[in-house]
Structure formats: C-alpha cells, structure tokens
C-alpha cells in the first residue's frame, strides 16, 4: 500500500563503481552461461525486464521440479562436511564475482526506474559491494551452525523394550516465490542446502538479471563440492503462469514459501495445492509505555522506522501512552523529521504537534492504521493505557513484530503475554526480527502463521521429523 502523503520519488543510486571489490575478472554473461539453458531463459543484455515477463509452459516448470526432486535425494544423506564445503564454495564465488553481480543489478535497477518501481522495491532490489559481502558472510555463518538433519528431537524406551526416536529430516523440495530482493536467492539456497533440501527459486522479473548471475555462481559452488547443481534452480519463466505451475506441482514440490507483498502472499495461499508456509506483511508497532525512558524510546522508534524502511520488520505505527505523550513527542517528532519521516497523526498527536510547532506531521486517515508503508511514513496515536495499545494491535497488526518500551517488568510481562505476534521486542528495535540477528545464519522468511514454523525461519524450520522404532523382534498383540 502507498502513503496517503504525496512525496517525490526517491531512487536509490546504482553502485558508482561496478567493479569495486571484485576479484578475478569476468563478465555477467559468463555467469549467466553457468545456469542450465533449458532451465532459465536468458534474455538479451540491455533489455528492460522490470515490465516484461518471460513465459514458461507447465512442462518446463515440472521438469525443473523433477530435477530438484532427484537432486534432493542425493543431498538427503550427504554428510555435514560435504554440505559445508558447498556453502564455502558458494561464498567464494560470490566474493570473486562482485563485479558481474553488480553489473547485472545495475541493469535491473535501471529497468526498475524506467518501469516506475516504488522506492521500497528499488531499495530491496539494490545491491552494493557491502551487501554482496554480507550475503557471502551469511553462507559462511551457516557452515558454523550444527547440521539439523539427523538431530534427535526426543526419544524413549517403550515398555516392550523397543527404542523410539524422533529425528529431523529434510522437507525435500522447497519453492520460494519472492519479490525484488536478490539476497533471498542466496539466503534461500544456503539454508535449503544446509538443511538437506533442494530449492526452486521464483524471483520477480524486476531482479531477473541479478538472480540469473547469482544462481549461476551458486550452482557452480554446489557442483564444485560434488553435489548436483540442480539443488539450486531458478524456476523457468517470470510470468504469472509460471508461479501457478510451481504452486500446483503437488507431489514434486513439498512446500512453498511466498515472500513479498500482501497481494503475492494472498495469491499463493489461495491458489496453491502445495502446502504453504505464509510469511506475512509487517505492520509492526512500537508502544511507548507510561514508564518508558524517553530518550531510549526515541532511539528505538527512529531505528525501527528509519534504519531501513523498505523491509518487513520496519515499524509502521507508534502508540504512545497519554501520560508520556507530550515529553515523548517533543523529542520524537523532531528526531523523526530529521530522519525524513512523515508522521500520520491521530487528533491527539496532531494537537500536540501543533502546540510543539513540529514539522512533517499530517492528519492520519483510517487506512493508515492498516498500512505497511515500506517508506519513510509512520502512523502515530495516543492511547490511554496498555490495554488500549494491545487492542489496537489486535485490530490492525499482522502478527509479525511488536515492541514495547517500558520501565516496568509488569508492563513488559503483560505486553509479551497478550500480544499475538511471531516476535515481541522489549526495550529493543523491531529491526532485530531477522534470522541473522537471531543467530540463525540467515532466513528463508519470517513466518506469521502458527503451524510448523513461526518467526524467522532458519535451518530447523526447513526440516520435518520421522519416527524410528528399533526393536528386537517385538510384535503387537491383539487388541
């Protein structure tokens, strides 16, 4: 959804030096060629893809899924050392090919600007040398984490002497449908591989050039470790039909994870015949309690909103207890204005802003309370107490991340117990809802549903379990 406050379009500038930080010389075309030509249609260089789709028929998509299924069987029994070697090889290839990656990304950015993509989408699409380095570092982090496959979840000896264990096993073939963010290509491939799964990547047309290069590098790394390259594949096509072919490939694909806006997620949930793990929209709130330290609350709010407004863990609404509203807003409104944030104020906030002479404040509309802005916009309201804050979050929240700033254990305990969200922050920024920050290495997405997985999805969340009963000839008697 977009802000009700008109604002000029701000376009993130593409990297100034496309070769900065690059290792050995190479070209984007060479990386493109590393991807299976029958799996990924490669468009001509220099053409705009942000507004153009590449069709793929159902047979092409199902063929990719069958290759993934076969590759997943080879990976299911691979030892940790082989998987970690593949992750290291993937990271090495990213570091050695920063130039080609940024070249392809600059092309996608230029096409996105031409197509009129929003600031939020352009920011999520943009890569820099630092962001590529961060993607490689996330793969390195995964190598240091325990292999979840084969982990004993629980076990016991039955009265008849048989040993019963519940073990973690891979899901099999995981499909990711996502918008704009090319870092998801790397994160998803790394997490899927370490947890024993093949991954089918269906990124958006706006990031196609970048994803083709990244997928080629990742496939090279997988193959260098002696594993099937088809453990990592881009789904053929960028039209809507290719998504439908993918999410209805029941029996070949074990689970679909949609990452993106509400429309994308709703479409996948409503049309998929494959089980879906829903990653929800992030309409996140910061509640400033009466006992909050004002300076701490201002720092947390500005970081939650302005650190990176285009991501799902950014705060979209601040709720302020009426007893601290004036001193808090006197400090927060100028700080938000300096950060470039437009505040969409309820009448109480608007009245205080007027008395304080605060700039950058506009009246809130009803739609603001349900809006995931993904921009430098923030809804703000004064509430009478914690009960009212929780009631507001219940009505308008999306179950992603909610934060409280408070000076009392009682308020913290009440808020964390009553708010229905995948993650709750006490005296900390909403920006910490992130697989890397949680020590998971990276994440497939942030699940807002309650079945199977909730919150940042790391290695364990991409596994299922199987029961193994080991006996010495026991048979079950008649009942």
C-alpha positions, 0 to 999 in steps of 0.5 A: 500500500502507498502513503496517503502523503504525496512525496517525490520519488526517491531512487536509490543510486546504482553502485558508482563503481561496478567493479569495486571489490571484485576479484578475478575478472569476468563478465555477467554473461559468463555467469549467466552461461553457468545456469542450465539453458533449458532451465532459465531463459536468458534474455538479451543484455540491455533489455528492460525486464522490470515490465516484461515477463518471460513465459514458461509452459507447465512442462518446463516448470515440472521438469525443473521440479523433477530435477530438484526432486532427484537432486534432493535425494542425493543431498538427503544423506550427504554428510555435514562436511560435504554440505559445508564445503558447498556453502564455502564454495558458494561464498567464494564465488560470490566474493570473486564475482562482485563485479558481474553481480553488480553489473547485472543489478545495475541493469535491473535497477535501471529497468526498475526506474524506467518501469516506475518501481516504488522506492521500497522495491528499488531499495530491496532490489539494490545491491552494493559491494557491502551487501554482496559481502554480507550475503557471502558472510551469511553462507559462511555463518551457516557452515558454523551452525550444527547440521539439523538433519539427523538431530534427535528431537526426543526419544524413549524406551517403550515398555516392550523394550523397543527404542523410539526416536524422533529425528529431523529430516529434510522437507525435500523440495522447497519453492520460494516465490519472492519479490525484488530482493536478490539476497533471498536467492542466496539466503534461500539456497544456503539454508535449503542446502544446509538443511538437506533440501533442494530449492526452486527459486521464483524471483520477480522479473524486476531482479531477473538479471541479478538472480540469473548471475547469482544462481549461476555462481551458486550452482557452480559452488554446489557442483564444485563440492560434488553435489548436483547443481540442480539443488539450486534452480531458478524456476523457468519463466517470470510470468504469472503462469509460471508461479501457478505451475510451481504452486500446483506441482503437488507431489514434486514440490513439498512446500512453498514459501511466498515472500513479498507483498500482501497481494503475492502472499494472498495469491499463493495461499489461495491458489496453491495445492502445495502446502504453504508456509505464509510469511506475512506483511509487517505492520509492526508497532512500537508502544511507548509505555507510561514508564518508558525512558524517553530518550531510549524510546526515541532511539528505538522508534527512529531505528525501527522506522528509519534504519531501513524502511523498505523491509518487513520488520520496519515499524509502521505505527507508534502508540504512545501512552497519554501520560508520556505523550507530550515529553515523548513527542517533543523529542520524537517528532523532531528526531523523526523529521530529521530522519525524513519521516512523515508522521500520520497523526491521530487528533491527539498527536496532531494537537500536540504537534501543533502546540510543539510547532513540529514539522512533517506531521499530517492528519492520519486517515483510517487506512493508515492504521492498516498500512505497511508503508515500506517508506519513510511514513509512520502512523502515530496515536495516543492511547490511554493505557496498555490495554488500549495499545494491545487492542489496537494491535489486535485490530490492525497488526499482522502478527509479525513484530511488536515492541514495547518500551517500558520501565516496568517488568509488569508492563513488559510481562503483560505486553509479551503475554497478550500480544499475538505476534511471531516476535515481541521486542522489549526495550529493543528495535523491531529491526532485530526480527531477522534470522541473522540477528537471531543467530540463525545464519540467515532466513528463508522468511519470517513466518506469521502463521502458527503451524510448523514454523513461526518467526524467522525461519532458519535451518530447523524450520526447513526440516520435518521429523520421522519416527524410528522404532528399533526393536528386537523382534517385538510384535503387537498383540491383539487388541 
